[in-house]
Amino acid sequence: MAAEFAIYKGDEMLALGTAKECAKKLGVTKEYIYWLTMPTAKRRFAKRMHPERCTVGVRLDKEDEDEDI
């Protein structure tokens, strides 16, 4: 089963689905979707003057859901 991602810009959700689905919806590559979830990207966004305006990605793993139970 492919990992799912949620892509946000501020509080607005732009896309939800696999990397391929999100990439198609946003007109970017799936590698860019993967990059949005990496620590390097998050550090870069945090250094910006307005990090709340950045497009960010969250990987939704099944393991994360099981921890809440």
C-alpha positions in Angstrom: 0.0 0.0 0.0 1.4 3.4 -1.0 1.9 6.1 1.6 -0.5 9.0 1.7 0.3 12.6 1.9 -1.5 15.8 2.9 -0.3 19.0 1.3 -1.1 22.3 3.0 -0.5 26.0 2.3 -1.2 27.7 5.6 -4.4 26.3 7.0 -5.7 25.3 3.5 -5.4 21.7 2.4 -4.3 21.6 -1.2 -4.2 17.9 -1.8 -4.6 14.5 -0.1 -3.6 11.2 -1.5 -0.5 9.3 -2.8 2.5 11.2 -3.9 1.6 10.6 -7.5 -2.0 11.9 -6.9 -0.9 15.0 -5.1 1.8 15.7 -7.7 -0.8 15.5 -10.5 -3.2 17.8 -8.7 -0.6 20.4 -8.0 1.3 20.1 -11.3 4.6 19.1 -9.7 6.7 16.0 -9.5 6.2 13.2 -7.0 9.8 13.8 -5.8 8.8 17.3 -4.8 5.9 15.9 -2.7 8.4 13.6 -0.9 10.8 16.5 -0.4 8.1 18.6 1.3 8.0 16.0 4.1 11.7 15.9 4.7 13.4 17.6 7.7 15.5 19.7 5.4 12.4 21.3 3.8 10.9 21.9 7.2 14.1 23.7 8.5 14.1 25.9 5.4 10.5 26.8 5.8 11.0 27.7 9.5 13.7 30.2 8.5 11.4 32.1 6.2 9.9 35.4 7.1 6.4 34.0 6.7 6.6 30.3 7.2 2.8 30.1 7.4 2.6 30.9 3.7 4.8 27.9 2.7 3.5 24.8 1.0 4.2 21.9 3.4 3.7 18.2 3.3 2.7 15.7 5.9 3.2 12.0 5.4 0.2 10.0 6.8 1.4 6.6 7.8 -0.7 3.8 9.2 1.7 3.5 12.1 0.9 7.1 13.2 -2.8 6.3 13.3 -2.2 3.2 15.5 -0.4 5.2 18.1 -3.5 7.2 18.9 -5.5 4.1 19.8 
